[in-house]
Amino acid sequence: MIAPNILANLYSGMKNIRELFREAMENECKWSTPTFYRRILNPQNNSTAEKEMMIKVARARIVELLELIDREDQNLKNYQSLN
């Protein structure tokens, strides 16, 4: 069995989280990418519902990242038990 590349997998997961967050916000709020970045620069334009969606989307992305970390932890334990 080849050793898992934990560093690469975790780095990739953390690197992608920003893009996944942006894409989810654009989808949920029906925003274009330019609108997303304008909302960052002008936060007063964000409605209460949009702010609540930001928290919901961020929480979902963090849960996905934690699931990745758990999988990598389990892969490492499985690899170590075989060697």
Secondary structure as UniProt FT lines:
FT   HELIX           6..29
FT   HELIX           33..41
FT   HELIX           43..45
FT   HELIX           48..82
//
